[in-house]
Amino acid sequence: MTNPHDGITVGSVTRRYSMLRRGWLSPDGQVIKNPLKAQRIAEHLNSKKVAA
């Protein structure tokens, strides 16, 4: 992430930033405003994909 509004990529999981909602979108439609929380969720989803 080089820009504060970039998407967050962890492994094969990418969280896209929404300019309209001012946050990162999760698969269930939730908007995450905290970049550290968005990264932590992406890491958790990536570990689920790797384990499955």
mmCIF file as gemmi writes it, N, C-alpha and C atoms, coordinates in Angstrom:
data_model
loop_
_atom_site.group_PDB
_atom_site.id
_atom_site.type_symbol
_atom_site.label_atom_id
_atom_site.label_alt_id
_atom_site.label_comp_id
_atom_site.label_asym_id
_atom_site.label_entity_id
_atom_site.label_seq_id
_atom_site.pdbx_PDB_ins_code
_atom_site.Cartn_x
_atom_site.Cartn_y
_atom_site.Cartn_z
_atom_site.occupancy
_atom_site.B_iso_or_equiv
_atom_site.pdbx_formal_charge
_atom_site.auth_seq_id
_atom_site.auth_asym_id
_atom_site.pdbx_PDB_model_num
ATOM 1 N N . MET Axp A 1 ? 0.841 -1.164 0 1 0 ? 1 A 1
ATOM 2 C CA . MET Axp A 1 ? 0 0 0 1 0 ? 1 A 1
ATOM 3 C C . MET Axp A 1 ? 0.896 1.24 0 1 0 ? 1 A 1
ATOM 4 N N . THR Axp A 2 ? 0.87 1.982 -1.072 1 0 ? 2 A 1
ATOM 5 C CA . THR Axp A 2 ? 1.686 3.188 -1.158 1 0 ? 2 A 1
ATOM 6 C C . THR Axp A 2 ? 0.853 4.448 -0.964 1 0 ? 2 A 1
ATOM 7 N N . ASN Axp A 3 ? -0.418 4.35 -1.192 1 0 ? 3 A 1
ATOM 8 C CA . ASN Axp A 3 ? -1.336 5.473 -1.062 1 0 ? 3 A 1
ATOM 9 C C . ASN Axp A 3 ? -2.385 5.096 -0.012 1 0 ? 3 A 1
ATOM 10 N N . PRO Axp A 4 ? -2.844 6.017 0.828 1 0 ? 4 A 1
ATOM 11 C CA . PRO Axp A 4 ? -3.827 5.665 1.849 1 0 ? 4 A 1
ATOM 12 C C . PRO Axp A 4 ? -5.132 5.097 1.297 1 0 ? 4 A 1
ATOM 13 N N . HIS Axp A 5 ? -5.411 5.319 0.019 1 0 ? 5 A 1
ATOM 14 C CA . HIS Axp A 5 ? -6.653 4.825 -0.564 1 0 ? 5 A 1
ATOM 15 C C . HIS Axp A 5 ? -6.437 3.644 -1.497 1 0 ? 5 A 1
ATOM 16 N N . ASP Axp A 6 ? -5.313 2.973 -1.396 1 0 ? 6 A 1
ATOM 17 C CA . ASP Axp A 6 ? -5.05 1.786 -2.199 1 0 ? 6 A 1
ATOM 18 C C . ASP Axp A 6 ? -5.806 0.597 -1.628 1 0 ? 6 A 1
ATOM 19 N N . GLY Axp A 7 ? -5.971 -0.414 -2.46 1 0 ? 7 A 1
ATOM 20 C CA . GLY Axp A 7 ? -6.526 -1.66 -1.984 1 0 ? 7 A 1
ATOM 21 C C . GLY Axp A 7 ? -5.507 -2.374 -1.111 1 0 ? 7 A 1
ATOM 22 N N . ILE Axp A 8 ? -5.987 -3.239 -0.242 1 0 ? 8 A 1
ATOM 23 C CA . ILE Axp A 8 ? -5.112 -4.008 0.639 1 0 ? 8 A 1
ATOM 24 C C . ILE Axp A 8 ? -5.068 -5.429 0.108 1 0 ? 8 A 1
ATOM 25 N N . THR Axp A 9 ? -3.864 -5.918 -0.222 1 0 ? 9 A 1
ATOM 26 C CA . THR Axp A 9 ? -3.695 -7.268 -0.748 1 0 ? 9 A 1
ATOM 27 C C . THR Axp A 9 ? -2.85 -8.087 0.208 1 0 ? 9 A 1
ATOM 28 N N . VAL Axp A 10 ? -3.373 -9.257 0.585 1 0 ? 10 A 1
ATOM 29 C CA . VAL Axp A 10 ? -2.649 -10.212 1.421 1 0 ? 10 A 1
ATOM 30 C C . VAL Axp A 10 ? -2.799 -11.563 0.735 1 0 ? 10 A 1
ATOM 31 N N . GLY Axp A 11 ? -1.697 -12.077 0.213 1 0 ? 11 A 1
ATOM 32 C CA . GLY Axp A 11 ? -1.762 -13.341 -0.513 1 0 ? 11 A 1
ATOM 33 C C . GLY Axp A 11 ? -2.647 -13.189 -1.734 1 0 ? 11 A 1
ATOM 34 N N . SER Axp A 12 ? -3.723 -13.97 -1.797 1 0 ? 12 A 1
ATOM 35 C CA . SER Axp A 12 ? -4.646 -13.89 -2.928 1 0 ? 12 A 1
ATOM 36 C C . SER Axp A 12 ? -5.907 -13.103 -2.593 1 0 ? 12 A 1
ATOM 37 N N . VAL Axp A 13 ? -5.966 -12.512 -1.409 1 0 ? 13 A 1
ATOM 38 C CA . VAL Axp A 13 ? -7.139 -11.754 -0.968 1 0 ? 13 A 1
ATOM 39 C C . VAL Axp A 13 ? -6.861 -10.26 -1.125 1 0 ? 13 A 1
ATOM 40 N N . THR Axp A 14 ? -7.785 -9.547 -1.776 1 0 ? 14 A 1
ATOM 41 C CA . THR Axp A 14 ? -7.646 -8.11 -1.96 1 0 ? 14 A 1
ATOM 42 C C . THR Axp A 14 ? -8.893 -7.413 -1.442 1 0 ? 14 A 1
ATOM 43 N N . ARG Axp A 15 ? -8.684 -6.417 -0.61 1 0 ? 15 A 1
ATOM 44 C CA . ARG Axp A 15 ? -9.78 -5.566 -0.126 1 0 ? 15 A 1
ATOM 45 C C . ARG Axp A 15 ? -9.705 -4.277 -0.927 1 0 ? 15 A 1
ATOM 46 N N . ARG Axp A 16 ? -10.746 -3.942 -1.628 1 0 ? 16 A 1
ATOM 47 C CA . ARG Axp A 16 ? -10.794 -2.735 -2.455 1 0 ? 16 A 1
ATOM 48 C C . ARG Axp A 16 ? -11.279 -1.549 -1.635 1 0 ? 16 A 1
ATOM 49 N N . TYR Axp A 17 ? -10.703 -0.391 -1.908 1 0 ? 17 A 1
ATOM 50 C CA . TYR Axp A 17 ? -11.107 0.836 -1.227 1 0 ? 17 A 1
ATOM 51 C C . TYR Axp A 17 ? -12.241 1.476 -2 1 0 ? 17 A 1
ATOM 52 N N . SER Axp A 18 ? -13.286 1.888 -1.293 1 0 ? 18 A 1
ATOM 53 C CA . SER Axp A 18 ? -14.42 2.569 -1.899 1 0 ? 18 A 1
ATOM 54 C C . SER Axp A 18 ? -14.333 4.055 -1.587 1 0 ? 18 A 1
ATOM 55 N N . MET Axp A 19 ? -14.199 4.877 -2.615 1 0 ? 19 A 1
ATOM 56 C CA . MET Axp A 19 ? -14.163 6.323 -2.418 1 0 ? 19 A 1
ATOM 57 C C . MET Axp A 19 ? -15.524 6.842 -1.954 1 0 ? 19 A 1
ATOM 58 N N . LEU Axp A 20 ? -16.606 6.219 -2.405 1 0 ? 20 A 1
ATOM 59 C CA . LEU Axp A 20 ? -17.942 6.668 -2.019 1 0 ? 20 A 1
ATOM 60 C C . LEU Axp A 20 ? -18.229 6.403 -0.547 1 0 ? 20 A 1
ATOM 61 N N . ARG Axp A 21 ? -17.822 5.234 -0.074 1 0 ? 21 A 1
ATOM 62 C CA . ARG Axp A 21 ? -18.095 4.856 1.317 1 0 ? 21 A 1
ATOM 63 C C . ARG Axp A 21 ? -16.93 5.16 2.251 1 0 ? 21 A 1
ATOM 64 N N . ARG Axp A 22 ? -15.807 5.589 1.674 1 0 ? 22 A 1
ATOM 65 C CA . ARG Axp A 22 ? -14.605 5.947 2.432 1 0 ? 22 A 1
ATOM 66 C C . ARG Axp A 22 ? -14.14 4.835 3.358 1 0 ? 22 A 1
ATOM 67 N N . GLY Axp A 23 ? -13.955 3.663 2.78 1 0 ? 23 A 1
ATOM 68 C CA . GLY Axp A 23 ? -13.461 2.533 3.548 1 0 ? 23 A 1
ATOM 69 C C . GLY Axp A 23 ? -13.23 1.335 2.643 1 0 ? 23 A 1
ATOM 70 N N . TRP Axp A 24 ? -12.725 0.262 3.22 1 0 ? 24 A 1
ATOM 71 C CA . TRP Axp A 24 ? -12.453 -0.954 2.477 1 0 ? 24 A 1
ATOM 72 C C . TRP Axp A 24 ? -13.668 -1.863 2.563 1 0 ? 24 A 1
ATOM 73 N N . LEU Axp A 25 ? -14.012 -2.477 1.445 1 0 ? 25 A 1
ATOM 74 C CA . LEU Axp A 25 ? -15.196 -3.322 1.376 1 0 ? 25 A 1
ATOM 75 C C . LEU Axp A 25 ? -14.85 -4.763 1.7 1 0 ? 25 A 1
ATOM 76 N N . SER Axp A 26 ? -15.677 -5.381 2.532 1 0 ? 26 A 1
ATOM 77 C CA . SER Axp A 26 ? -15.503 -6.792 2.838 1 0 ? 26 A 1
ATOM 78 C C . SER Axp A 26 ? -16.511 -7.584 2.002 1 0 ? 26 A 1
ATOM 79 N N . PRO Axp A 27 ? -16.335 -8.896 1.875 1 0 ? 27 A 1
ATOM 80 C CA . PRO Axp A 27 ? -17.223 -9.693 1.027 1 0 ? 27 A 1
ATOM 81 C C . PRO Axp A 27 ? -18.694 -9.647 1.455 1 0 ? 27 A 1
ATOM 82 N N . ASP Axp A 28 ? -18.956 -9.44 2.738 1 0 ? 28 A 1
ATOM 83 C CA . ASP Axp A 28 ? -20.346 -9.402 3.199 1 0 ? 28 A 1
ATOM 84 C C . ASP Axp A 28 ? -20.972 -8.021 3.069 1 0 ? 28 A 1
ATOM 85 N N . GLY Axp A 29 ? -20.266 -7.057 2.45 1 0 ? 29 A 1
ATOM 86 C CA . GLY Axp A 29 ? -20.789 -5.724 2.218 1 0 ? 29 A 1
ATOM 87 C C . GLY Axp A 29 ? -20.478 -4.725 3.317 1 0 ? 29 A 1
ATOM 88 N N . GLN Axp A 30 ? -19.782 -5.161 4.345 1 0 ? 30 A 1
ATOM 89 C CA . GLN Axp A 30 ? -19.408 -4.274 5.443 1 0 ? 30 A 1
ATOM 90 C C . GLN Axp A 30 ? -18.301 -3.332 4.983 1 0 ? 30 A 1
ATOM 91 N N . VAL Axp A 31 ? -18.327 -2.096 5.464 1 0 ? 31 A 1
ATOM 92 C CA . VAL Axp A 31 ? -17.294 -1.106 5.149 1 0 ? 31 A 1
ATOM 93 C C . VAL Axp A 31 ? -16.394 -0.969 6.367 1 0 ? 31 A 1
ATOM 94 N N . ILE Axp A 32 ? -15.099 -1.161 6.157 1 0 ? 32 A 1
ATOM 95 C CA . ILE Axp A 32 ? -14.122 -1.091 7.238 1 0 ? 32 A 1
ATOM 96 C C . ILE Axp A 32 ? -13.321 0.188 7.056 1 0 ? 32 A 1
ATOM 97 N N . LYS Axp A 33 ? -13.399 1.08 8.015 1 0 ? 33 A 1
ATOM 98 C CA . LYS Axp A 33 ? -12.728 2.382 7.912 1 0 ? 33 A 1
ATOM 99 C C . LYS Axp A 33 ? -11.287 2.336 8.42 1 0 ? 33 A 1
ATOM 100 N N . ASN Axp A 34 ? -10.962 1.413 9.294 1 0 ? 34 A 1
ATOM 101 C CA . ASN Axp A 34 ? -9.632 1.318 9.886 1 0 ? 34 A 1
ATOM 102 C C . ASN Axp A 34 ? -8.741 0.438 8.997 1 0 ? 34 A 1
ATOM 103 N N . PRO Axp A 35 ? -7.639 0.969 8.446 1 0 ? 35 A 1
ATOM 104 C CA . PRO Axp A 35 ? -6.795 0.171 7.549 1 0 ? 35 A 1
ATOM 105 C C . PRO Axp A 35 ? -6.139 -1.023 8.24 1 0 ? 35 A 1
ATOM 106 N N . LEU Axp A 36 ? -5.81 -0.899 9.518 1 0 ? 36 A 1
ATOM 107 C CA . LEU Axp A 36 ? -5.204 -2.032 10.226 1 0 ? 36 A 1
ATOM 108 C C . LEU Axp A 36 ? -6.205 -3.168 10.413 1 0 ? 36 A 1
ATOM 109 N N . LYS Axp A 37 ? -7.44 -2.824 10.704 1 0 ? 37 A 1
ATOM 110 C CA . LYS Axp A 37 ? -8.483 -3.837 10.845 1 0 ? 37 A 1
ATOM 111 C C . LYS Axp A 37 ? -8.766 -4.498 9.498 1 0 ? 37 A 1
ATOM 112 N N . ALA Axp A 38 ? -8.775 -3.718 8.423 1 0 ? 38 A 1
ATOM 113 C CA . ALA Axp A 38 ? -9.001 -4.27 7.088 1 0 ? 38 A 1
ATOM 114 C C . ALA Axp A 38 ? -7.882 -5.242 6.714 1 0 ? 38 A 1
ATOM 115 N N . GLN Axp A 39 ? -6.655 -4.902 7.063 1 0 ? 39 A 1
ATOM 116 C CA . GLN Axp A 39 ? -5.539 -5.801 6.778 1 0 ? 39 A 1
ATOM 117 C C . GLN Axp A 39 ? -5.637 -7.073 7.606 1 0 ? 39 A 1
ATOM 118 N N . ARG Axp A 40 ? -5.998 -6.943 8.88 1 0 ? 40 A 1
ATOM 119 C CA . ARG Axp A 40 ? -6.129 -8.111 9.745 1 0 ? 40 A 1
ATOM 120 C C . ARG Axp A 40 ? -7.213 -9.062 9.228 1 0 ? 40 A 1
ATOM 121 N N . ILE Axp A 41 ? -8.324 -8.517 8.754 1 0 ? 41 A 1
ATOM 122 C CA . ILE Axp A 41 ? -9.394 -9.352 8.197 1 0 ? 41 A 1
ATOM 123 C C . ILE Axp A 41 ? -8.926 -10.024 6.91 1 0 ? 41 A 1
ATOM 124 N N . ALA Axp A 42 ? -8.178 -9.3 6.063 1 0 ? 42 A 1
ATOM 125 C CA . ALA Axp A 42 ? -7.642 -9.885 4.836 1 0 ? 42 A 1
ATOM 126 C C . ALA Axp A 42 ? -6.676 -11.019 5.156 1 0 ? 42 A 1
ATOM 127 N N . GLU Axp A 43 ? -5.842 -10.851 6.185 1 0 ? 43 A 1
ATOM 128 C CA . GLU Axp A 43 ? -4.926 -11.918 6.589 1 0 ? 43 A 1
ATOM 129 C C . GLU Axp A 43 ? -5.696 -13.135 7.079 1 0 ? 43 A 1
ATOM 130 N N . HIS Axp A 44 ? -6.756 -12.908 7.825 1 0 ? 44 A 1
ATOM 131 C CA . HIS Axp A 44 ? -7.58 -14.016 8.33 1 0 ? 44 A 1
ATOM 132 C C . HIS Axp A 44 ? -8.242 -14.767 7.167 1 0 ? 44 A 1
ATOM 133 N N . LEU Axp A 45 ? -8.797 -14.031 6.2 1 0 ? 45 A 1
ATOM 134 C CA . LEU Axp A 45 ? -9.424 -14.668 5.042 1 0 ? 45 A 1
ATOM 135 C C . LEU Axp A 45 ? -8.4 -15.425 4.201 1 0 ? 45 A 1
ATOM 136 N N . ASN Axp A 46 ? -7.194 -14.872 4.084 1 0 ? 46 A 1
ATOM 137 C CA . ASN Axp A 46 ? -6.145 -15.541 3.32 1 0 ? 46 A 1
ATOM 138 C C . ASN Axp A 46 ? -5.732 -16.843 3.999 1 0 ? 46 A 1
ATOM 139 N N . SER Axp A 47 ? -5.646 -16.834 5.33 1 0 ? 47 A 1
ATOM 140 C CA . SER Axp A 47 ? -5.26 -18.061 6.037 1 0 ? 47 A 1
ATOM 141 C C . SER Axp A 47 ? -6.35 -19.128 5.899 1 0 ? 47 A 1
ATOM 142 N N . LYS Axp A 48 ? -7.61 -18.716 5.804 1 0 ? 48 A 1
ATOM 143 C CA . LYS Axp A 48 ? -8.699 -19.674 5.571 1 0 ? 48 A 1
ATOM 144 C C . LYS Axp A 48 ? -8.581 -20.291 4.195 1 0 ? 48 A 1
ATOM 145 N N . LYS Axp A 49 ? -8.238 -19.46 3.165 1 0 ? 49 A 1
ATOM 146 C CA . LYS Axp A 49 ? -8.105 -19.964 1.802 1 0 ? 49 A 1
ATOM 147 C C . LYS Axp A 49 ? -6.935 -20.939 1.695 1 0 ? 49 A 1
ATOM 148 N N . VAL Axp A 50 ? -5.844 -20.63 2.368 1 0 ? 50 A 1
ATOM 149 C CA . VAL Axp A 50 ? -4.65 -21.474 2.296 1 0 ? 50 A 1
ATOM 150 C C . VAL Axp A 50 ? -4.924 -22.816 2.979 1 0 ? 50 A 1
ATOM 151 N N . ALA Axp A 51 ? -5.656 -22.789 4.086 1 0 ? 51 A 1
ATOM 152 C CA . ALA Axp A 51 ? -5.938 -24.009 4.835 1 0 ? 51 A 1
ATOM 153 C C . ALA Axp A 51 ? -6.961 -24.896 4.114 1 0 ? 51 A 1
ATOM 154 N N . ALA Axp A 52 ? -7.838 -24.303 3.339 1 0 ? 52 A 1
ATOM 155 C CA . ALA Axp A 52 ? -8.918 -25.08 2.687 1 0 ? 52 A 1
ATOM 156 C C . ALA Axp A 52 ? -8.457 -25.798 1.448 1 0 ? 52 A 1
